[in-house]
Amino acid sequence: MKHIADMALNAYKKISKELGVEMHSMESAERRIRELHKGKEKIYGII
């Protein structure tokens, strides 16, 4: 999961830089990934 999250954050940075697009802050992106990770843990806890 961490590897995928790191790849997503790197892609996020690249899109913002190369396209000159203002996106949400990196803090916001990292928080969203943490929330997804928590959701994954809940799902796996049920299975």
N, CA, C and O of each residue as an XYZ file, in Angstrom:
188
protein
N       0.827     -1.192      0.000
C       0.000      0.000      0.000
C       0.871      1.255      0.000
O       0.569      2.217     -0.707
N       1.948      1.253      0.787
C       2.804      2.436      0.866
C       3.417      2.765     -0.486
O       3.507      3.933     -0.864
N       3.834      1.749     -1.206
C       4.445      1.971     -2.517
C       3.443      2.646     -3.462
O       3.797      3.575     -4.189
N       2.228      2.187     -3.446
C       1.186      2.770     -4.310
C       0.893      4.203     -3.886
O       0.716      5.078     -4.733
N       0.842      4.445     -2.587
C       0.597      5.802     -2.080
C       1.718      6.744     -2.497
O       1.464      7.881     -2.894
N       2.953      6.272     -2.408
C       4.096      7.099     -2.825
C       4.033      7.409     -4.316
O       4.316      8.531     -4.735
N       3.663      6.414     -5.111
C       3.538      6.629     -6.549
C       2.452      7.660     -6.848
O       2.618      8.518     -7.715
N       1.351      7.567     -6.126
C       0.245      8.505     -6.337
C       0.666      9.932     -5.981
O       0.352     10.871     -6.712
N       1.365     10.097     -4.874
C       1.823     11.427     -4.468
C       2.826     11.997     -5.463
O       2.794     13.190     -5.765
N       3.715     11.149     -5.971
C       4.674     11.609     -6.974
C       3.965     12.035     -8.252
O       4.323     13.047     -8.854
N       2.968     11.271     -8.667
C       2.203     11.630     -9.861
C       1.456     12.939     -9.634
O       1.363     13.770    -10.537
N       0.937     13.115     -8.452
C       0.214     14.324     -8.074
C       1.118     15.548     -8.221
O       0.725     16.567     -8.789
N       2.345     15.422     -7.694
C       3.324     16.509     -7.790
C       3.678     16.794     -9.250
O       3.763     17.950     -9.665
N       3.882     15.732    -10.017
C       4.284     15.866    -11.411
C       3.202     16.565    -12.234
O       3.503     17.451    -13.033
N       1.951     16.168    -12.039
C       0.840     16.796    -12.762
C       0.783     18.281    -12.441
O       0.650     19.117    -13.335
N       0.884     18.593    -11.176
C       0.818     19.987    -10.753
C       1.946     20.811    -11.375
O       1.722     21.910    -11.884
N       3.160     20.262    -11.325
C       4.324     20.992    -11.829
C       4.297     21.119    -13.351
O       4.454     22.217    -13.884
N       4.098     20.006    -14.050
C       4.194     20.013    -15.509
C       3.053     20.761    -16.191
O       3.246     21.382    -17.236
N       1.878     20.698    -15.601
C       0.736     21.360    -16.219
C       0.478     22.746    -15.645
O      -0.353     23.498    -16.154
N       1.198     23.070    -14.584
C       0.992     24.367    -13.953
C      -0.399     24.499    -13.358
O      -0.972     25.587    -13.303
N      -0.927     23.372    -12.917
C      -2.275     23.337    -12.358
C      -2.180     23.425    -10.838
O      -1.420     22.684    -10.214
N      -2.945     24.322    -10.252
C      -2.973     24.410     -8.797
C      -3.902     23.327     -8.271
O      -5.079     23.264     -8.624
N      -3.353     22.494     -7.437
C      -4.124     21.377     -6.897
C      -4.215     21.537     -5.378
O      -3.675     22.487     -4.810
N      -4.891     20.614     -4.743
C      -4.954     20.624     -3.286
C      -3.534     20.529     -2.732
O      -2.623     20.087     -3.432
N      -3.350     20.932     -1.508
C      -2.027     20.867     -0.886
C      -1.587     19.407     -0.732
O      -2.409     18.492     -0.690
N      -0.282     19.224     -0.652
C       0.241     17.876     -0.430
C      -0.257     17.328      0.899
O      -0.500     16.129      1.029
N      -0.408     18.194      1.875
C      -0.933     17.765      3.175
C      -2.327     17.165      3.008
O      -2.650     16.140      3.609
N      -3.137     17.807      2.194
C      -4.485     17.315      1.932
C      -4.442     15.957      1.220
O      -5.194     15.045      1.565
N      -3.569     15.833      0.238
C      -3.442     14.568     -0.493
C      -2.975     13.452      0.440
O      -3.493     12.337      0.386
N      -2.001     13.751      1.292
C      -1.500     12.754      2.234
C      -2.581     12.353      3.237
O      -2.685     11.183      3.604
N      -3.378     13.313      3.676
C      -4.466     13.016      4.610
C      -5.489     12.082      3.956
O      -5.980     11.150      4.593
N      -5.800     12.332      2.703
C      -6.754     11.483      1.990
C      -6.230     10.059      1.854
O      -6.986      9.096      1.982
N      -4.933      9.933      1.594
C      -4.349      8.595      1.496
C      -4.418      7.880      2.835
O      -4.709      6.685      2.885
N      -4.153      8.604      3.925
C      -4.269      7.996      5.264
C      -5.698      7.527      5.512
O      -5.907      6.461      6.091
N      -6.681      8.311      5.079
C      -8.083      7.935      5.260
C      -8.406      6.673      4.460
O      -9.118      5.793      4.941
N      -7.880      6.591      3.242
C      -8.090      5.388      2.435
C      -7.460      4.177      3.104
O      -8.038      3.090      3.100
N      -6.282      4.362      3.677
C      -5.593      3.264      4.352
C      -6.412      2.775      5.544
O      -6.526      1.570      5.764
N      -6.978      3.694      6.307
C      -7.820      3.311      7.446
C      -9.029      2.519      6.972
O      -9.420      1.536      7.601
N      -9.619      2.949      5.862
C     -10.766      2.235      5.304
C     -10.392      0.829      4.885
O     -11.166     -0.108      5.076
N      -9.202      0.678      4.310
C      -8.718     -0.641      3.900
C      -8.587     -1.542      5.119
O      -8.963     -2.713      5.072
N      -8.057     -1.004      6.205
C      -7.896     -1.803      7.417
C      -9.248     -2.265      7.954
O      -9.378     -3.393      8.429
N     -10.245     -1.398      7.878
C     -11.579     -1.781      8.341
C     -12.158     -2.883      7.476
O     -12.763     -3.824      7.990
N     -11.980     -2.775      6.170
C     -12.500     -3.792      5.258
C     -11.831     -5.131      5.514
O     -12.512     -6.153      5.604
N     -10.499     -5.143      5.633
C      -9.786     -6.389      5.873
C     -10.114     -6.962      7.237
O     -10.033     -8.176      7.425
N     -10.481     -6.125      8.189
C     -10.864     -6.612      9.509
C     -12.180     -7.381      9.470
O     -12.432     -8.233     10.321
N     -13.018     -7.077      8.479
C     -14.313     -7.741      8.343
C     -14.166     -9.083      7.644
O     -14.872    -10.041      7.961
N     -13.244     -9.143      6.693
C     -13.104    -10.350      5.866
C     -12.419    -11.448      6.628
O     -12.215    -12.537      6.092
